[in-house]
Amino acid sequence: MTKEQAKEIYADLGYLSQPFPYASAPFLESYARLLGLSPASASTARILEVGSSYGGNLISQALFYPQATFTGIEIAPTQVSVGKTYIDQLGITNLDLLEGDVNESHHHLGTYDYIIAHGFYSWVDEETKNNFLRLCKKHLAENGILYMSYNTYPGWHKMDSVRALLEFANKDINTLNHREKVRHGKTVASKLGALMLEYDTVKNQQTSFLQSLRQILQKQDCYVGHDHLEPVNTPVYFHQCMDHMAEHGFTYLCDCDLNLSFPTVYDEILRTQLQELAPHDPLAREQYIDFMLNTAFRKSLFTHKGATPKRITETSVTDADFQHSLEQFLFTLRIPSEHLEPIFENLAKRMDSSATKALVDLFQQEGPHFYLKHNTLVTYTGEHTIPDMCLPLLYQFLVEHIIQGGISLSVLETEHPFKHHIFEEKKSYIPERYIPFVEIMPQEGVNAYIYPGNRYNDPISDFNEEDLEFMKLLSKPTTKHDVMCKIYEAMTEESISPLALQQSNKYTMILAFYEEMIRRMEYFGFFEVDETQFN
């Protein structure tokens, strides 16, 4: 695909530029530290994204981390121009989008602590792949982290047939632009799928193909056009990608889906069998996992050759150094509270332990955010000593569910570690810089190009006027009752005292609204603390 072809396709299709949590510096820093490395602090890091589109993956990060610096390189000039317009409107000064091609010289670039390339490697030709990796090798800091996503076999074999169908549908059509080709291809795919469903034998034999067709028909045109009708889409086997990265001087760390890298920590049968197949080669064991799971997409982390990451194994859970290393993280429990008891009971059976109730009660009562300090579990309400008999169960639970995704982690802030997550009366407030973010991002036109994200780069699709007005009430440290009184005044255009509000028939409704809005602000990660209130 030539540079001009790429520009034409992006002009025809556009692109929904959105944040990805695993393609953010805080995520990458956490995972690198989990493996025993010492990457730069995300809050002050230098971040480069290759193929940055309108900047959707960087804009939210730049807003939340004003001391970090962000650079995006994008080949499509229209996307760079549109992205810059919104960046200026948001008042963001630590993010720069550059029009550029990795096949050209980039002597103006500096050194970066994190380089991100989401949706790039599989969609460019071999020359561009190699030039991209040369760029990364040259500009990645000594202890830097490279994130790279790519399509993989064997899982992508099932999509190859769909891609071939879409290409065949447009084989003799030269008058359509790329978006029109996508729509024509989807129409043909829909008709063929409907025809196949008329025949029970065909329907039963082609279940996988029909499922793939259904998935494509439900996807947005821009996704189908870029992933399935892009002139270049070259999935690779995991081992092929590893060989290519090694040739360019990179060491593999892990996949962002830790289940692809470390499932043997909690599955003894899998561990034993994979050890027999590849006793001395952890990368080969990951390739076997891809064959087992029919993996179609990977999100891999790399650093420079010579680094010695510490892989997580079944012995890590009882290793004192590894346990101590977990004290550098703030954990967020994503498992619904009603699922905790059966999870711990199952774990206790495997470990021949009966120490479940104390841990279940603790997690259910104390909320999702916590960290560890000398075998003590610290939550917002205080420190909770873990009995010695419960410690093995706790560490096994932590490690298993970090790997399985039920517990997320971020690097612990030494002062006020819960400040972004929990509203504290007379101390928490929402900085003014977030106001334009919530005002501008949901506007018609902007949301056709760019999705906003929260502090951890999870996409947000539902900013609204209520969010904006509530944020303004929290522009300075305040109290719950003061905010509720202002809500009452906004509803009725009448002033009221906190005592009178408690006696009002609107109290229950306003309290429910207040609590829901506080939860939203905590999820967005907007809160900061006024340091003067702690003196």
Buried (B, 14 or more C-beta within 10 A) or exposed (E): BEEEEBBBBBBBBBBBBBBBBBBBBBBBBBBBBBBBBEBBBBBEBBBBBBBBBBBBBBBBBBBBBBEBBBBBBBBBEBBBEBBBEBBEBBEBEBBBBBBBBBBEEBEEBEEBBBBBBBBBBBBBBEEBBBBBBBBBBEBBBEBBBBBBBBBBBBBBEBBBBBBEBBBEBBEEEEEBEBBBBBEBBBEBBBEBBEEBEEEEEEEEEBEEBBEBBEEBBEBEBBBBBBBBBBEBBBBBBBBEBBEBBBEBBBBBBBBBBBBBBBBBBBBEEBBEBBEEEBEEEBBBBBBBBBEEBBBBBBBBBBBBEEBEBBEBBBEBBEBEEBBEBBBBBBBBBEBEEEEBBEBBEEBBEEEEBEBBEBBBEBBEEBBBBBBBEEBEBBBEEEEBEBEEEBBBBBBBBBBBBBBBEBBBBBBBEEEBBBBBBBBBEBBBBBBEBBBBBBBBBBEEEBBEBBBBBBBBBBBBEEBEEEBBBBBEBBEEBBEBBEBBBBBBEEEEEEEBEEEEBEEBEBBEEBBEBBEEBBEBBBBBBBBBBBEEEEE
